[in-house]
Every structure is written in C-alpha cells, then in structure tokens.
Amino acid sequence: MREETREQPAPLRSGLTTGSCATATSLAAAKLLLTGQQDDAVDITLPKGKLVQMRLEFCRLIGEGAEAGTLKDAGDDPDVTHGALLYSQVRLLADTGIRFVAGTGVGTVTRPGLVLAVGEPAINPVPRRMITEHLQRLADECGYPGGFEVTVNVQGGEQLALKTMNPRLGILGGLSILGTSGIVRPFSCAAYIASIHQGIDVAHTNGYTHIAACTGNASEDTMRRVYGLPEIALIEMGDFVGAVLKHLRKVPVPRLSLCGGFGKISKLAAGHMDLHSRHSSIDLPQLAGWAADIGADEALQAAIIGANTSQQALALAHAAGVALGDAVCAHALAFARSVVPAQVHVEVFAIDRQGGIVGRAGVQ
C-alpha cells in the first residue's frame, strides 16, 4: 500500500500594481492617437527591466483623445483593488512633457507630508516615471514633438479608498496609483508598512507633536477617549510596531503612545517587533516571571504558566492583586525606548477586548 503524501500547496501568484495598469493603459491610448493602432494587449517594461504583457478591456477614441482600460489583477494578494477597472484617458498637448490628472476614483493630495505636493493627483513617483518613460519612448518612435495629458481613473475607486489609509493621510476622492517594482507580491507587508510611515510623516509635517500607534479599532477608540487625538494623529500600525519605532529614528515625533491588546503588548515586552502570531508568540513562563518580580507566589506563577491565554493569565494575576498589566507595559516601554531616539517620550497602554485599560507605563 502506497504511503499517503501531503498535497503541496501551489505557489502564490504575483500580480501587477495599479502603477503598471496605469502605464499600460496610458501607452495603449497614446499609441492609438499617434499611430491609429487599436490594441487588445500591450507590452510594458517594469522598473527592473522585466517585460510583461497586459490585456486590455477596451481601447478607443473619445472626443479629443483616446482611452484604454484593464482589469487590475493582484494575483493571490488580497488587494482592495483586485478586479477593479482602471482606465487612462490621454490627450495630446502642444507643449512637451506629461501632465497628470486625477480622474474618477483617483485621489488628490490635500495635506503636506507626503512625497507628492498638496493639490497633486495621487499618482506616486514610480508610476509617474513609468508612464513618462513609456510615452516619451513612443513619442520618439513616432517623431511626435508634443506632450500628453494623462487622466487616470479607477471605477468605484472613491468607495474602495474608504477601505484604505488614504482618508487618514489626507488623500481625498479616491485611491492612490502605487507601486515601486510594478509587481504585487502576495501578502507582502511593504504597502502596509509604507502607509504607517506616511501616516507618521503627515502627522509630523502638519505639526502634531503627539501620535498614538494602535493595533486596531479598540485601541484607537481608547486613545481618542483618553487624549482626544484627531484622526491624523492616530497611526494604525496593526502588528507592525517595529515599523513605527524604527521610523521615529528618522522622524522623531516628540511623544508616542503605543496602545494594543494585552497579548500583543506582552509580545512587545518580550522584544518582538512583529506582533502577528505567525512571527511571535506569548511566553507564559516569562509572564509568570514578571509576575514573580512584583510579588506573585509560586501557586500564581504556576497558574499563569498553565493558562490557556494571556487574558486568562492577566485575570488570574488581577484576582490575586498582582498588577501584571502594568508590569508588562513597563517591560514594553523599556524595549520601545531602546529603539527610538532618546528625545521621543514613549508611553504604553494595554487594553482588554472591550477597550478597557488593563495596564500602562510611562504616562505623563
């Protein structure tokens, strides 16, 4: 009898960024205007030199210009724009160069602190460069001396943007056209970490001296309740506390409040920079040791080690009058202080599932 073997999961499929989509559709529309060629697919070169072909949903003349569209394919990444129709409208200009316009579903920058100036369409630098290089190459091939106006649109983008960090960053009216490599890596953390950095930059540039980095909605609500902080000063860090702490080396905001569930703060206290369960776990014996440092007897220590969850360990300590929440926050504070510059005042809050504060340290 053959031994049963485990089924091997198929490798995750990469996709293409909104920047790649905007490049392909801009190129197809411009080519139609300059050559009369109406393509159903177009080849583009990604920033690192890879050639990819993108299928078009349409390519047609409109009014004074042309437009082409493609469906965003994010591969196996749970991207909010996956399956969205992205289309570019191109118009020829007498002057040289490229003029970018935010069309339907593409946001506009309204706050300083981002890489783009206030009033600019939220088409990031690498997509702009990709579009410019492809259109300039086409113009040279066709002997065209003028420029182009490129309007990028995302169908339903205004609603999709509400699921992103754009409203908090002051990018209003729709999505950002993103990408640095042109490729979407499945379950990559790069975009999320970039949004954390942008959030800190925007708060700092707009003069906020106190920000709160929170692991989720409950911790954000707690920081609103405690400090009345506005949306711009709340940084949704999720599990990526390291992204916050390390970025403060570059942008030393004077005051940082860290707030999260007790379990996640326990991981930070143990020196973990990524609080996701895939990358770090709660060390119950360590919790028991910290409890012992503040008076827990051997029976309580054993109970904490045998607890099913960190919340149960906290409840056991609380029932015995041992302030484990504060102790864990103190260790988390010490670790955070070891990462950020000395001039940044750090404080740490731990909350329960209802948003109640169960521990704090460093609070002014």
RAWOJO-V80334 format. One record per residue. RES is the residue in one small letter. OMEGA is omega as a letter, one per 20 degrees, with the letter a starting at -180 (* if undefined). D_FIRST is the distance of its C-alpha to the first C-alpha in Angstrom with 1 decimal. Layout:
<<RES/OMEGA/D_FIRST> <RES/OMEGA/D_FIRST>>
//
This chain:
<<m/a/0.0> <r/r/3.8> <e/a/6.4> <e/r/9.0> <t/r/12.2> <r/r/15.7> <e/r/17.8> <q/r/20.7> <p/r/24.0> <a/r/26.3> <p/a/29.3> <l/a/32.4> <r/r/34.9> <s/r/38.5> <g/a/41.5> <l/a/45.2> <t/r/48.1> <t/r/51.1> <g/r/53.1> <s/r/51.1> <c/a/51.5> <a/r/55.2> <t/a/55.5> <a/a/53.8> <t/r/55.8> <s/r/59.1> <l/a/58.6> <a/a/57.9> <a/r/60.9> <a/r/63.2> <k/r/62.0> <l/r/62.9> <l/a/66.4> <l/a/67.1> <t/a/65.6> <g/a/65.1> <q/a/61.4> <q/a/59.3> <d/r/55.7> <d/r/52.5> <a/a/50.7> <v/r/52.1> <d/r/51.1> <i/r/52.0> <t/r/51.7> <l/a/50.3> <p/a/52.2> <k/r/50.0> <g/a/50.4> <k/r/47.2> <l/r/48.0> <v/r/46.4> <q/a/47.1> <m/a/47.7> <r/a/48.0> <l/r/51.2> <e/r/51.7> <f/r/55.3> <c/a/58.0> <r/r/61.5> <l/r/65.2> <i/r/66.9> <g/a/70.5> <e/a/71.6> <g/r/68.1> <a/r/64.5> <e/r/61.3> <a/a/57.6> <g/r/54.6> <t/r/50.9> <l/r/48.2> <k/r/47.1> <d/a/43.4> <a/a/42.3> <g/a/38.7> <d/r/36.4> <d/r/39.3> <p/a/40.7> <d/a/44.1> <v/a/46.9> <t/a/48.1> <h/r/44.8> <g/a/45.6> <a/r/49.3> <l/r/51.7> <l/a/53.6> <y/a/56.6> <s/r/59.4> <q/a/63.0> <v/r/65.0> <r/r/68.7> <l/a/70.7> <l/r/73.4> <a/a/76.5> <d/r/76.0> <t/r/73.2> <g/a/70.3> <i/r/67.7> <r/a/68.7> <f/a/65.8> <v/r/66.1> <a/r/63.9> <g/r/63.3> <t/r/61.8> <g/r/59.1> <v/a/59.7> <g/r/61.4> <t/a/64.6> <v/a/65.2> <t/a/67.8> <r/r/67.7> <p/r/68.3> <g/r/65.8> <l/a/63.2> <v/r/62.9> <l/a/64.7> <a/r/68.3> <v/a/69.4> <g/a/69.8> <e/r/67.2> <p/a/64.3> <a/r/61.0> <i/a/59.7> <n/a/58.6> <p/a/59.8> <v/r/56.8> <p/r/56.5> <r/a/60.3> <r/r/60.0> <m/a/57.2> <i/a/59.2> <t/a/62.4> <e/a/60.9> <h/a/59.4> <l/r/62.5> <q/r/64.8> <r/r/62.8> <l/a/63.1> <a/r/66.8> <d/a/67.4> <e/a/65.6> <c/a/67.7> <g/a/71.0> <y/a/71.3> <p/a/73.7> <g/a/73.2> <g/a/70.8> <f/r/68.4> <e/a/68.1> <v/r/64.5> <t/a/63.7> <v/a/60.2> <n/r/58.9> <v/r/55.8> <q/a/55.6> <g/a/55.4> <g/a/55.7> <e/r/58.4> <q/r/56.0> <l/a/53.0> <a/r/55.2> <l/r/55.6> <k/a/52.0> <t/r/52.7> <m/a/55.1> <n/a/57.7> <p/a/60.1> <r/a/60.2> <l/a/60.9> <g/r/63.7> <i/a/62.0> <l/r/63.2> <g/r/62.7> <g/a/59.1> <l/r/56.3> <s/r/56.5> <i/a/55.4> <l/r/53.2> <g/r/51.2> <t/r/51.7> <s/a/49.0> <g/a/48.7> <i/r/45.0> <v/r/43.4> <r/a/40.7> <p/r/38.2> <f/r/39.0> <s/r/41.6> <c/a/44.2> <a/a/46.9> <a/a/48.6> <y/r/48.7> <i/r/50.1> <a/r/52.6> <s/r/53.8> <i/r/54.3> <h/r/56.4> <q/r/58.4> <g/r/59.1> <i/a/60.5> <d/a/62.5> <v/r/64.0> <a/a/65.0> <h/a/66.6> <t/a/68.4> <n/r/69.8> <g/r/71.3> <y/a/69.0> <t/r/69.2> <h/r/66.7> <i/r/63.1> <a/r/60.3> <a/a/56.7> <c/a/54.5> <t/a/50.8> <g/a/51.0> <n/a/53.3> <a/r/54.1> <s/r/55.3> <e/r/57.3> <d/r/59.0> <t/a/59.8> <m/r/61.4> <r/a/63.5> <r/a/64.6> <v/a/65.5> <y/a/67.1> <g/a/67.7> <l/r/66.1> <p/a/66.0> <e/a/62.9> <i/a/63.7> <a/r/63.5> <l/a/60.1> <i/r/57.2> <e/a/53.8> <m/a/51.7> <g/r/48.5> <d/a/46.4> <f/r/48.1> <v/r/50.9> <g/r/50.8> <a/r/51.8> <v/a/54.9> <l/a/55.9> <k/a/55.5> <h/r/57.4> <l/r/60.3> <r/r/60.9> <k/a/62.0> <v/a/63.6> <p/r/64.9> <v/a/65.6> <p/a/67.9> <r/a/66.0> <l/r/62.3> <s/r/60.9> <l/a/57.2> <c/r/55.8> <g/r/52.4> <g/a/50.3> <f/a/50.4> <g/a/46.8> <k/r/47.3> <i/r/50.6> <s/r/48.8> <k/r/46.6> <l/r/49.7> <a/r/51.3> <a/r/48.5> <g/r/49.2> <h/r/46.5> <m/r/47.7> <d/a/44.8> <l/r/44.5> <h/a/41.3> <s/r/38.5> <r/a/36.2> <h/r/38.7> <s/a/40.4> <s/r/39.9> <i/a/42.4> <d/a/43.1> <l/r/44.0> <p/r/45.1> <q/r/47.4> <l/r/48.8> <a/r/49.5> <g/r/51.2> <w/r/53.4> <a/r/54.2> <a/a/55.2> <d/a/57.6> <i/r/59.5> <g/r/59.6> <a/r/56.4> <d/a/56.0> <e/r/52.9> <a/r/51.9> <l/r/52.0> <q/r/50.2> <a/r/47.3> <a/r/47.3> <i/r/47.1> <i/a/44.2> <g/a/42.4> <a/r/43.2> <n/a/40.7> <t/r/42.6> <s/r/45.5> <q/r/47.6> <q/r/47.0> <a/r/48.0> <l/a/51.1> <a/r/52.0> <l/r/51.8> <a/a/54.1> <h/a/56.5> <a/a/56.7> <a/r/57.7> <g/r/60.3> <v/a/58.4> <a/a/58.8> <l/r/55.3> <g/r/55.6> <d/a/58.7> <a/r/57.2> <v/r/54.1> <c/r/56.4> <a/r/58.5> <h/r/55.6> <a/r/54.5> <l/a/58.1> <a/r/58.3> <f/a/55.3> <a/r/56.5> <r/r/59.9> <s/a/58.4> <v/a/57.1> <v/r/60.0> <p/a/63.6> <a/a/66.0> <q/r/68.2> <v/r/65.5> <h/a/65.9> <v/r/62.5> <e/a/61.9> <v/r/58.7> <f/r/58.0> <a/a/55.0> <i/r/54.6> <d/a/52.7> <r/r/50.8> <q/a/54.2> <g/r/55.9> <g/a/57.9> <i/a/58.7> <v/r/57.1> <g/r/58.1> <r/r/60.3> <a/r/61.7> <g/a/64.3> <v/a/65.9> <q/*/69.5>>
//
